Amino acid sequence: MDIIKYYGTDADKKEFINHDDEPLMAVIAHDGTHAVVSLLDEGFEHHILLKNAADREDIDKYYRIIFDNEEASWTFVCPPDYKGITNKEKRIVTFFNDGVDMITEFLKTVGYDVPITIPKRYRRHMDYINNTEY
């Protein structure tokens, strides 16, 4: 996985891996080819980070996390066309499993061994699966 480190300004070009003072933001390609990482305050939002650092705009092809030395918070948004899977339950389960694998690989690559969490506001997909006979 190619890791693109994005810094908003030349003055901020410092090594930030395992930076204790500020959270980091990353977008990780679904296909595992690359990821973009920055200090949270430099990336602003996932789609802005992606556009500025990789000149790409299709945020739905990326897993999105904000992380620090304690956890990785996953913005869990399963695209409706993920891997062409039409069954909603199967699509969400596949997205979840693939995401855990890809995010874990990314975190290990950049030197973080932290749990992956999904904030409450993004758990609606998980709640959907839990309330559906599958």
DSSP file with accessible surface (Angstrom, degrees, kcal/mol):
  #  RESIDUE AA STRUCTURE BP1 BP2  ACC     N-H-->O    O-->H-N    N-H-->O    O-->H-N    TCO  KAPPA ALPHA  PHI   PSI    X-CA   Y-CA   Z-CA
    1    1 A M              0   0   62      0, 0.0     2,-0.5     0, 0.0    33,-0.3   0.000 360.0 360.0 360.0 125.5    0.0    0.0    0.0
    2    2 A D  E     -a   34   0A 104     31,-2.5    33,-2.3    30,-0.1     2,-0.6  -0.714 360.0-151.5 -81.7 124.3    1.4    3.4   -1.0
    3    3 A I  E     -a   35   0A  36     -2,-0.5     2,-0.6    31,-0.2    33,-0.2  -0.887   5.4-160.7-102.4 117.9    1.0    5.9    1.8
    4    4 A I  E     -a   36   0A  49     31,-3.3    33,-2.6    -2,-0.6     2,-0.6  -0.874   6.8-153.5 -98.3 117.8    0.7    9.5    0.6
    5    5 A K  E     -a   37   0A  83     -2,-0.6     2,-0.5    31,-0.2    33,-0.2  -0.830  12.2-160.9 -92.7 123.0    1.5   11.9    3.4
    6    6 A Y        -     0   0   48     31,-2.9    33,-0.5    -2,-0.6     2,-0.4  -0.916  11.6-177.9-111.1 130.4   -0.2   15.2    2.9
    7    7 A Y        -     0   0   49     -2,-0.5     6,-0.1    31,-0.1     3,-0.0  -0.992  21.5-146.4-125.1 130.2    0.8   18.4    4.6
    8    8 A G  S    S+     0   0   30     -2,-0.4     2,-0.3     4,-0.1    -1,-0.1   0.861  81.3  15.7 -65.5 -37.3   -1.2   21.6    4.0
    9    9 A T  S >  S-     0   0   69      1,-0.1     3,-1.2     0, 0.0     4,-0.1  -0.947  74.5-116.0-137.0 158.2    1.8   24.0    4.2
   10   10 A D  G >  S+     0   0  127     -2,-0.3     3,-1.7     1,-0.3    -1,-0.1   0.855 113.9  62.5 -60.5 -33.5    5.6   23.7    4.1
   11   11 A A  G 3  S+     0   0   96      1,-0.3    -1,-0.3    -3,-0.0    -3,-0.0   0.774 101.8  52.1 -64.5 -24.2    5.8   24.9    7.7
   12   12 A D  G <  S+     0   0   43     -3,-1.2     2,-2.1     1,-0.1    -1,-0.3   0.307  72.9 122.1 -95.4   8.8    3.9   21.8    8.8
   13   13 A K    <   +     0   0  130     -3,-1.7     2,-0.3    -4,-0.1    -1,-0.1  -0.488  39.3 127.3 -76.4  83.4    6.1   19.3    7.0
   14   14 A K  S    S-     0   0   93     -2,-2.1     2,-0.3     0, 0.0    -2,-0.0  -0.935  71.4 -89.9-132.0 156.9    7.1   17.3   10.1
   15   15 A E        +     0   0  115     -2,-0.3    -2,-0.0     1,-0.2     0, 0.0  -0.528  45.3 173.2 -67.2 126.8    6.9   13.6   10.7
   16   16 A F    >   +     0   0    1     -2,-0.3     3,-1.9     3,-0.1     2,-0.2   0.431  30.5 123.4-120.3   1.3    3.5   13.0   12.2
   17   17 A I  T 3  S+     0   0   39      1,-0.3     3,-0.1     3,-0.0    94,-0.1  -0.464  91.5   8.3 -64.9 132.4    3.3    9.2   12.5
   18   18 A N  T 3  S+     0   0   77      1,-0.2     2,-0.4    -2,-0.2    -1,-0.3   0.798  90.0 169.4  58.7  34.1    2.7    8.3   16.1
   19   19 A H    <   -     0   0   28     -3,-1.9    -1,-0.2     1,-0.1    50,-0.2  -0.612  21.1-162.1 -72.7 121.7    2.2   12.0   16.8
   20   20 A D  S    S+     0   0  124     -2,-0.4    -1,-0.1     1,-0.2    49,-0.1   0.699  76.2  57.3 -83.7 -20.4    0.8   12.2   20.3
   21   21 A D  S    S+     0   0  141      1,-0.1    -1,-0.2    47,-0.0    -2,-0.0   0.770 106.5  32.5 -88.4 -28.1   -0.7   15.7   20.3
   22   22 A E  S    S-     0   0   55     -6,-0.1    -1,-0.1    -3,-0.1    -3,-0.1  -0.975  76.8-114.0-134.1 146.2   -3.1   15.7   17.3
   23   23 A P        -     0   0   48      0, 0.0    17,-2.6     0, 0.0    18,-0.3  -0.340  31.0-136.5 -71.7 160.1   -5.4   13.2   15.7
   24   24 A L  E     -BC  39  67A   0     43,-3.4    43,-2.6    15,-0.3     2,-0.4  -0.780   7.3-147.1-114.5 159.9   -4.8   12.1   12.1
   25   25 A M  E     +BC  38  66A   3     13,-3.0    13,-2.3    -2,-0.3     2,-0.3  -0.957  17.8 178.7-126.7 144.3   -7.1   11.6    9.2
   26   26 A A  E     -BC  37  65A   0     39,-2.5    39,-2.4    -2,-0.4     2,-0.4  -0.998  22.2-157.9-145.9 149.5   -6.8    9.1    6.4
   27   27 A V  E     -BC  36  64A   0      9,-2.0     9,-2.6    -2,-0.3     2,-0.5  -0.990  19.3-163.3-119.3 132.8   -8.6    7.9    3.3
   28   28 A I  E     -BC  35  63A   0     35,-2.5    35,-3.0    -2,-0.4     7,-0.2  -0.976  21.8-118.6-124.2 120.8   -7.8    4.3    2.3
   29   29 A A  E >   - C   0  62A   4      5,-2.6     3,-1.9    -2,-0.5    33,-0.3  -0.313  17.1-130.5 -60.0 136.2   -8.6    3.0   -1.2
   30   30 A H  T 3  S+     0   0   38     31,-2.7    -1,-0.1     1,-0.3    32,-0.1   0.836 109.4  54.5 -54.8 -34.3  -11.0    0.1   -1.2
   31   31 A D  T 3  S-     0   0  113     30,-0.3    -1,-0.3     3,-0.1    -2,-0.1   0.492 110.0-124.2 -83.1  -1.5   -8.6   -1.8   -3.5
   32   32 A G  S <  S+     0   0   13     -3,-1.9    -2,-0.1     2,-0.2   -30,-0.1   0.535  75.5 121.5  77.3   7.6   -5.7   -1.3   -1.1
   33   33 A T  S    S-     0   0   72      1,-0.2   -31,-2.5   -32,-0.2     2,-0.3   0.844  78.0  -8.3 -73.5 -32.8   -3.4    0.4   -3.6
   34   34 A H  E     -a    2   0A  13    -33,-0.3    -5,-2.6   -31,-0.0     2,-0.3  -0.980  51.5-158.8-158.8 164.5   -2.9    3.6   -1.6
   35   35 A A  E     -aB   3  28A   0    -33,-2.3   -31,-3.3    -2,-0.3     2,-0.4  -0.972  13.3-143.0-145.4 153.2   -3.9    5.7    1.3
   36   36 A V  E     -aB   4  27A   0     -9,-2.6    -9,-2.0    -2,-0.3     2,-0.4  -0.980  21.7-177.3-119.3 134.3   -3.6    9.4    2.1
   37   37 A V  E     +aB   5  26A   0    -33,-2.6   -31,-2.9    -2,-0.4     2,-0.3  -0.976   9.5 153.5-134.2 143.4   -2.9   10.6    5.7
   38   38 A S  E     - B   0  25A   0    -13,-2.3   -13,-3.0    -2,-0.4     2,-0.1  -0.968  52.1 -76.8-153.1 168.4   -2.6   14.0    7.3
   39   39 A L  E >>  - B   0  24A   5    -33,-0.5     4,-2.0    -2,-0.3     3,-1.1  -0.499  50.9-117.6 -63.0 143.2   -3.0   15.8   10.5
   40   40 A L  H 3> S+     0   0   40    -17,-2.6     4,-2.0     1,-0.3     3,-0.2   0.909 114.1  52.0 -54.5 -44.4   -6.7   16.3   11.1
   41   41 A D  H 34 S+     0   0  104    -18,-0.3    -1,-0.3     1,-0.2   -17,-0.1   0.722 111.4  48.1 -68.8 -19.4   -6.4   20.0   11.0
   42   42 A E  H <4 S+     0   0   34     -3,-1.1    -1,-0.2     1,-0.1    -2,-0.2   0.774 113.6  44.8 -87.8 -31.2   -4.6   19.9    7.7
   43   43 A G  H  < S-     0   0    0     -4,-2.0     2,-2.4     1,-0.2     6,-0.3   0.766  79.2-173.5 -83.9 -27.0   -7.0   17.5    6.0
   44   44 A F     <  +     0   0  132     -4,-2.0     2,-0.3    -5,-0.2    -1,-0.2  -0.385  66.3   3.8  68.6 -72.6  -10.1   19.3    7.2
   45   45 A E  S  > S-     0   0  106     -2,-2.4     4,-2.8    -3,-0.1     3,-0.2  -0.972  78.5-109.9-139.2 156.1  -12.6   16.7    5.8
   46   46 A H  H  > S+     0   0   21     -2,-0.3     4,-2.5     1,-0.2     5,-0.2   0.897 116.8  47.6 -55.9 -46.1  -12.0   13.4    4.0
   47   47 A H  H  > S+     0   0   96      2,-0.2     4,-2.0     1,-0.2    -1,-0.2   0.868 112.8  49.6 -68.5 -31.5  -13.2   14.5    0.6
   48   48 A I  H  > S+     0   0   52     -3,-0.2     4,-2.9     2,-0.2     5,-0.3   0.929 110.5  50.2 -70.2 -43.6  -11.0   17.7    0.8
   49   49 A L  H  X S+     0   0    0     -4,-2.8     4,-2.7    -6,-0.3     5,-0.5   0.938 111.1  49.6 -57.4 -46.7   -8.0   15.7    1.8
   50   50 A L  H  X S+     0   0    1     -4,-2.5     4,-2.0    -5,-0.2     6,-1.2   0.925 113.9  44.5 -60.8 -45.4   -8.5   13.3   -1.1
   51   51 A K  H  X S+     0   0   77     -4,-2.0     4,-1.1     4,-0.2    -2,-0.2   0.937 117.9  43.3 -66.0 -45.7   -8.9   16.1   -3.6
   52   52 A N  H  < S+     0   0   83     -4,-2.9    -2,-0.2     1,-0.2    -1,-0.2   0.887 124.4  31.8 -70.1 -39.3   -5.9   18.1   -2.3
   53   53 A A  H  < S+     0   0   26     -4,-2.7    -3,-0.2    -5,-0.3    -2,-0.2   0.805 135.8  19.3 -92.8 -31.1   -3.5   15.2   -1.9
   54   54 A A  H  < S-     0   0   19     -4,-2.0    -3,-0.2    -5,-0.5    -2,-0.2   0.388  91.5-125.1-122.7   2.5   -4.4   12.7   -4.6
   55   55 A D     <  +     0   0  118     -4,-1.1     2,-0.3    -5,-0.4    -4,-0.2   0.902  69.4 127.5  51.0  43.5   -6.4   14.9   -7.0
   56   56 A R        -     0   0  122     -6,-1.2    -1,-0.2    -9,-0.1    -2,-0.2  -0.960  41.0-174.1-127.8 151.6   -9.3   12.4   -6.8
   57   57 A E        +     0   0  143     -2,-0.3     2,-1.9    -3,-0.1     3,-0.2   0.530  54.4 100.7-123.0  -9.4  -12.9   13.1   -6.0
   58   58 A D    >   +     0   0   74      1,-0.2     3,-2.0    -8,-0.1    -1,-0.1  -0.508  39.0 171.3 -86.1  80.5  -14.7    9.8   -5.7
   59   59 A I  G >   +     0   0   31     -2,-1.9     3,-1.7     1,-0.3    -1,-0.2   0.756  68.2  74.4 -60.7 -24.6  -14.8    9.5   -1.9
   60   60 A D  G 3  S+     0   0   63      1,-0.3    -1,-0.3    -3,-0.2    -2,-0.1   0.559  87.7  61.9 -69.4  -4.1  -17.1    6.5   -2.1
   61   61 A K  G <  S+     0   0  117     -3,-2.0   -31,-2.7    21,-0.0     2,-0.4   0.190  99.3  71.8-101.2  15.5  -14.1    4.4   -3.2
   62   62 A Y  E <  S-C   29   0A  12     -3,-1.7     2,-0.3   -33,-0.3   -33,-0.2  -0.982  73.5-131.5-135.3 143.0  -12.3    5.0    0.1
   63   63 A Y  E     -C   28   0A   1    -35,-3.0   -35,-2.5    -2,-0.4     2,-0.5  -0.704  31.7-146.4 -82.5 144.9  -12.6    4.0    3.7
   64   64 A R  E     +CD  27  75A  32     11,-0.5    11,-2.6    -2,-0.3     2,-0.3  -0.963  23.7 166.2-123.8 125.7  -12.5    7.1    6.0
   65   65 A I  E     -CD  26  74A   0    -39,-2.4   -39,-2.5    -2,-0.5     2,-0.4  -0.957  27.2-157.2-135.2 156.4  -10.9    7.2    9.4
   66   66 A I  E     +CD  25  73A  55      7,-1.8     7,-3.5    -2,-0.3     2,-0.3  -0.994  34.9 171.4-124.7 130.3   -9.8    9.6   12.1
   67   67 A F  E     +CD  24  72A   2    -43,-2.6   -43,-3.4    -2,-0.4     2,-0.2  -0.941  21.7 167.6-144.5 161.1   -7.2    8.1   14.4
   68   68 A D        -     0   0   54      3,-1.9   -48,-0.1    -2,-0.3   -47,-0.0  -0.759  62.6 -64.5-149.4-162.5   -4.8    8.7   17.2
   69   69 A N  S    S+     0   0   61     -2,-0.2    44,-0.1   -50,-0.2     3,-0.1   0.510 129.8  45.0 -74.9  -3.5   -2.8    6.6   19.6
   70   70 A E  S    S-     0   0  156      1,-0.4     2,-0.3    44,-0.1    -1,-0.2   0.747 120.2 -16.2-108.6 -35.7   -6.0    5.3   21.3
   71   71 A E        -     0   0   80     43,-0.2    -3,-1.9     2,-0.0     2,-0.5  -0.992  47.6-122.8-162.3 165.3   -8.4    4.4   18.5
   72   72 A A  E     -De  67 116A   0     43,-2.7    45,-3.2    -2,-0.3     2,-0.7  -0.984  26.3-152.6-116.4 117.5   -9.4    4.6   14.9
   73   73 A S  E     -De  66 117A  26     -7,-3.5    -7,-1.8    -2,-0.5     2,-0.6  -0.834  12.2-149.6 -95.3 116.3  -12.8    6.0   14.4
   74   74 A W  E     -D   65   0A   1     43,-3.4     2,-1.5    -2,-0.7    -9,-0.2  -0.755  11.1-143.4 -94.9 120.9  -14.3    4.8   11.1
   75   75 A T  E     -D   64   0A  16    -11,-2.6     2,-1.1    -2,-0.6   -11,-0.5  -0.670  28.8-155.3 -77.2  91.6  -16.8    6.9    9.2
   76   76 A F        +     0   0    0     -2,-1.5     2,-0.4    43,-0.1    49,-0.2  -0.629  33.1 149.1 -84.6  98.2  -18.8    3.9    8.2
   77   77 A V        -     0   0   35     -2,-1.1    -2,-0.1    48,-0.0   -13,-0.0  -0.920  31.6-154.6-131.4 105.4  -20.7    4.7    5.0
   78   78 A C        -     0   0   10     -2,-0.4    14,-0.1     1,-0.0   -18,-0.1  -0.708  19.8-127.7 -84.1 118.8  -21.3    1.8    2.7
   79   79 A P    >   -     0   0    2      0, 0.0     3,-1.7     0, 0.0    16,-0.1  -0.349  14.4-125.6 -64.1 144.3  -21.7    2.9   -0.9
   80   80 A P  T 3  S+     0   0   98      0, 0.0    11,-0.1     0, 0.0    -2,-0.0   0.703 110.3  44.2 -65.7 -16.7  -24.9    1.6   -2.6
   81   81 A D  T >  S+     0   0  109      3,-0.1     3,-2.3    10,-0.0     5,-0.1   0.136  77.4 156.1-112.4  21.0  -22.8    0.1   -5.4
   82   82 A Y  G X  S-     0   0    8     -3,-1.7     3,-2.4     1,-0.3    13,-0.1  -0.253  82.3 -21.7 -56.3 119.5  -20.0   -1.5   -3.3
   83   83 A K  G 3  S-     0   0  137      1,-0.3    -1,-0.3    11,-0.0     3,-0.1   0.668 112.0 -77.2  52.8  21.7  -18.5   -4.3   -5.4
   84   84 A G  G <  S+     0   0   60     -3,-2.3     2,-0.6     1,-0.2    -1,-0.3   0.660  85.4 154.7  68.8  15.1  -21.7   -4.5   -7.4
   85   85 A I    <   -     0   0   41     -3,-2.4    -1,-0.2     1,-0.2    -3,-0.1  -0.660  23.6-174.1 -81.0 118.2  -23.4   -6.3   -4.6
   86   86 A T        +     0   0  135     -2,-0.6     2,-0.6    -3,-0.1    -1,-0.2   0.793  60.2  88.3 -86.1 -28.2  -27.2   -5.7   -4.9
   87   87 A N  S  > S-     0   0   64      1,-0.2     4,-2.7     2,-0.1     5,-0.2  -0.605  71.2-149.1 -74.3 117.7  -28.3   -7.4   -1.7
   88   88 A K  H  > S+     0   0   82     -2,-0.6     4,-2.6     1,-0.2     5,-0.2   0.894  92.4  48.3 -58.3 -45.3  -28.1   -4.7    0.9
   89   89 A E  H  > S+     0   0   28      1,-0.2     4,-2.4     2,-0.2    -1,-0.2   0.938 114.4  45.2 -62.8 -46.5  -27.3   -7.0    3.9
   90   90 A K  H  > S+     0   0  113      1,-0.2     4,-2.6     2,-0.2    -1,-0.2   0.881 112.5  52.8 -63.9 -38.4  -24.5   -8.9    2.0
   91   91 A R  H  X S+     0   0   32     -4,-2.7     4,-2.8     2,-0.2    -2,-0.2   0.941 111.2  45.3 -63.2 -45.8  -23.1   -5.6    0.7
   92   92 A I  H  X S+     0   0    1     -4,-2.6     4,-2.8     2,-0.2    -2,-0.2   0.927 114.1  48.4 -66.2 -42.2  -22.9   -4.1    4.2
   93   93 A V  H  X S+     0   0   36     -4,-2.4     4,-2.8    -5,-0.2     5,-0.2   0.932 113.9  46.9 -63.0 -44.6  -21.3   -7.2    5.7
   94   94 A T  H  X S+     0   0   40     -4,-2.6     4,-3.0     2,-0.2     5,-0.3   0.932 112.5  49.9 -63.4 -44.4  -18.8   -7.4    2.8
   95   95 A F  H  X S+     0   0    2     -4,-2.8     4,-2.7    -5,-0.2    -2,-0.2   0.928 112.2  48.5 -59.6 -44.1  -18.0   -3.7    3.2
   96   96 A F  H  X S+     0   0   61     -4,-2.8     4,-2.7    -5,-0.2     5,-0.2   0.956 114.2  44.3 -61.4 -51.6  -17.5   -4.1    6.9
   97   97 A N  H  X S+     0   0   82     -4,-2.8     4,-2.0     1,-0.2    -2,-0.2   0.924 116.5  46.0 -62.3 -45.2  -15.3   -7.2    6.6
   98   98 A D  H  X S+     0   0   37     -4,-3.0     4,-2.8    -5,-0.2     5,-0.2   0.911 112.8  51.7 -62.8 -41.9  -13.2   -5.7    3.8
   99   99 A G  H  X S+     0   0    0     -4,-2.7     4,-3.1    -5,-0.3     5,-0.4   0.915 107.0  51.2 -63.3 -44.3  -12.9   -2.4    5.7
  100  100 A V  H  X S+     0   0   43     -4,-2.7     4,-2.3     1,-0.2     5,-0.2   0.939 113.8  45.9 -58.5 -45.0  -11.7   -4.0    8.9
  101  101 A D  H  X S+     0   0  109     -4,-2.0     4,-2.3    -5,-0.2    -2,-0.2   0.942 117.0  42.6 -62.5 -48.3   -9.0   -5.8    6.9
  102  102 A M  H  X S+     0   0   31     -4,-2.8     4,-2.4     2,-0.2    -2,-0.2   0.911 115.8  47.3 -69.8 -41.3   -7.9   -2.8    4.9
  103  103 A I  H  X S+     0   0    0     -4,-3.1     4,-3.0    -5,-0.2     5,-0.2   0.925 112.1  50.9 -66.7 -41.5   -8.0   -0.3    7.8
  104  104 A T  H  X S+     0   0   49     -4,-2.3     4,-2.5    -5,-0.4     5,-0.2   0.928 110.4  49.7 -60.8 -43.7   -6.0   -2.7   10.0
  105  105 A E  H  X S+     0   0   89     -4,-2.3     4,-2.3    -5,-0.2    -2,-0.2   0.936 112.5  47.6 -60.4 -45.9   -3.4   -3.1    7.3
  106  106 A F  H  X S+     0   0    0     -4,-2.4     4,-2.0     2,-0.2    -2,-0.2   0.948 111.2  50.1 -59.7 -49.9   -3.1    0.6    6.9
  107  107 A L  H  <>S+     0   0    4     -4,-3.0     5,-3.3     1,-0.2     4,-0.3   0.907 111.7  48.0 -59.6 -41.8   -2.8    1.2   10.6
  108  108 A K  H ><5S+     0   0  145     -4,-2.5     3,-1.1     3,-0.2    -1,-0.2   0.903 108.5  55.6 -64.2 -39.1   -0.1   -1.4   11.0
  109  109 A T  H 3<5S+     0   0   76     -4,-2.3    -1,-0.2     1,-0.3    -2,-0.2   0.873 111.7  42.4 -61.5 -37.7    1.7    0.1    8.0
  110  110 A V  T 3<5S-     0   0   12     -4,-2.0    -1,-0.3    -5,-0.1    -2,-0.2   0.339 124.0-101.2 -95.4   8.5    1.9    3.5    9.7
  111  111 A G  T < 5S+     0   0   43     -3,-1.1     2,-0.5    -4,-0.3    -3,-0.2   0.740  76.6 130.6  88.4  24.2    2.7    2.1   13.1
  112  112 A Y      < -     0   0    5     -5,-3.3     2,-0.5    -6,-0.2    -1,-0.2  -0.945  32.2-176.3-114.3 130.7   -0.6    2.2   15.0
  113  113 A D        +     0   0  153     -2,-0.5    -9,-0.0   -44,-0.1    -5,-0.0  -0.767  39.3 134.0-120.1  79.8   -2.0   -0.8   16.9
  114  114 A V        -     0   0   20     -2,-0.5   -43,-0.2   -10,-0.1   -44,-0.1  -0.908  57.9 -98.2-129.4 154.9   -5.3    0.6   18.0
  115  115 A P        -     0   0   81      0, 0.0   -43,-2.7     0, 0.0     2,-0.5  -0.397  32.8-125.9 -71.4 152.2   -8.9   -0.7   17.9
  116  116 A I  E     -e   72   0A  44    -45,-0.2     2,-0.3    -2,-0.1   -43,-0.2  -0.869  31.5-175.4 -97.8 126.4  -11.3    0.3   15.2
  117  117 A T  E     -e   73   0A  43    -45,-3.2   -43,-3.4    -2,-0.5   -46,-0.0  -0.876  21.3-143.7-120.5 155.2  -14.5    1.9   16.4
  118  118 A I        -     0   0   20     -2,-0.3   -43,-0.1   -45,-0.2     5,-0.1  -0.978  28.8-125.2-116.0 115.5  -17.6    3.0   14.5
  119  119 A P    >   -     0   0   19      0, 0.0     3,-2.2     0, 0.0     4,-0.3  -0.209  25.1-109.4 -58.3 152.0  -19.2    6.1   16.1
  120  120 A K  G >  S+     0   0  173      1,-0.3     3,-1.7     2,-0.2     4,-0.2   0.854 115.9  61.2 -52.0 -41.1  -22.8    5.8   17.1
  121  121 A R  G 3  S+     0   0  173      1,-0.3    -1,-0.3     2,-0.1     3,-0.2   0.678 107.7  45.6 -65.7 -15.3  -24.0    8.2   14.3
  122  122 A Y  G X  S+     0   0   53     -3,-2.2     3,-0.6     1,-0.1     4,-0.3   0.316  87.8  89.0-107.3   7.7  -22.6    5.7   11.7
  123  123 A R  T <>  +     0   0  112     -3,-1.7     4,-2.9    -4,-0.3     5,-0.2   0.432  53.6 100.0 -86.3   3.1  -24.0    2.5   13.2
  124  124 A R  H 3> S+     0   0  135      1,-0.2     4,-2.2    -3,-0.2    -1,-0.2   0.875  82.7  51.5 -59.8 -35.1  -27.3    2.6   11.3
  125  125 A H  H <> S+     0   0   24     -3,-0.6     4,-1.9   -49,-0.2    -1,-0.2   0.914 111.3  46.9 -66.1 -40.6  -26.0    0.1    8.8
  126  126 A M  H  > S+     0   0   39     -4,-0.3     4,-2.4     1,-0.2    -2,-0.2   0.912 111.6  51.2 -67.7 -39.6  -24.9   -2.2   11.5
  127  127 A D  H  X S+     0   0   82     -4,-2.9     4,-1.5     1,-0.2    -2,-0.2   0.892 106.8  55.7 -62.8 -37.5  -28.3   -1.7   13.2
  128  128 A Y  H  < S+     0   0   84     -4,-2.2     3,-0.3    -5,-0.2    -1,-0.2   0.934 109.6  45.0 -60.4 -45.7  -30.0   -2.6    9.9
  129  129 A I  H >< S+     0   0   24     -4,-1.9     3,-1.5     1,-0.2    -2,-0.2   0.925 111.0  53.2 -65.9 -42.9  -28.1   -5.9    9.7
  130  130 A N  H 3< S+     0   0  124     -4,-2.4    -1,-0.2     1,-0.3    -2,-0.2   0.772 111.9  46.3 -64.3 -25.2  -28.8   -6.7   13.4
  131  131 A N  T 3< S+     0   0  138     -4,-1.5     2,-0.4    -3,-0.3    -1,-0.3   0.297 101.9  79.2 -99.3   7.1  -32.5   -6.2   12.8
  132  132 A T  S <  S-     0   0   40     -3,-1.5     2,-0.5    -4,-0.2    -4,-0.0  -0.945  83.2-119.9-117.1 136.0  -32.8   -8.2    9.6
  133  133 A E              0   0  194     -2,-0.4    -2,-0.1     1,-0.0    -3,-0.1  -0.617 360.0 360.0 -72.3 126.4  -32.9  -11.9    9.3
  134  134 A Y              0   0  156     -2,-0.5    -1,-0.0    -4,-0.1    -5,-0.0  -0.895 360.0 360.0-124.5 360.0  -29.9  -12.8    7.3
